[in-house]
């Protein structure tokens, strides 16, 4: 499954709440009532960094994602986008 465009800016949907947990985090979308589990604390760091990063690639770098793992994290971000948890940032 292809990932998102890592050279674009992304953020959590405004209706998504993040609840950190020992295993990672729970994401809840109040509009769709969907729940997503993040089972990777580094992915949580990426998601939390997206709002301030110019691109998803930069968010991954800030969170310490090694270059060989970028495709895997891009695929995880794409899954969050498909479930409406992430939206492309336009400003």
Helices and strands as residue ranges (DSSP letters): E 10-12, E 16-21, E 24-29, E 35-38, H 41-49, G 50-52, H 56-62, G 67-69, H 70-82, E 86-88
